[in-house]
Each structure stands twice: as C-alpha cells, then as structure tokens.
Amino acid sequence: MFVSYMKNPCVYMMANRRNGAVYTGVTSALVKRAYQHREGLIDGFTKRYGCKLLVWYEQHSTMDYAIAKEKQIKGGSRLKKLAMIEAMNPDWKDLYDDIAHGF
C-alpha cells in the first residue's frame, strides 16, 4: 500500500502492544493522524490506553468508502480486527516509519 503526504482517505488501527488495546479510526491525513496518536496529542481512547503503534491501515478512493469500512470494522468482533492486523502485519511492527518516509 502507498500513502503519500497528499490527503488520502484511510482507515487505520493503532495498538498499545501485540494483542493489546486496539483503536480503529478514519482520516484523510494518515501520517499526521498517526503522529498525533503517537505523541498523545489527541485526548480519548488512544491516549488513555497508550495506543501509539500504527499496526494496520487501508487506503480508499473516497472518504465515504473509508467511513463505511471503519463502521464495518468497528461493528465486527475483536477477533476479526486481530485477524486483519495479523494478515497485513504479522509481527505487529509499527508502520509509522514506513508511511512517514514513503517506503
């Protein structure tokens, strides 16, 4: 997947550790949003649970599609979320550096 510095609708998941707390969100600026979570600049779930690792993301052609996918993920089970992360990122590597530096 490729995420540039341009605005790109994305769904993403942040975690505090492997199989730990997982947050699902949507944004049009993934690098900026992931940075905000990493630095604790956004109050709420990610700050409270220390979700600083970008462990999964998916780019969409429109924000409407991204929002629909986010709702689908949030409505699904925790096991499905973990399976999505494992499929893309089996080592639960923090993907922030990959997207911040454009691969």
Buried (B, 14 or more C-beta within 10 A) or exposed (E): EEBEEEEBBBBBBBBBEEEEBBBBBBBBBBBEBBBBBBEEEBEEBBBEBBBBBBBBBBBBEEBEBBBBBBEEBEEEEEEEBBEBBBEBBEEBEBBBEBBBEEE
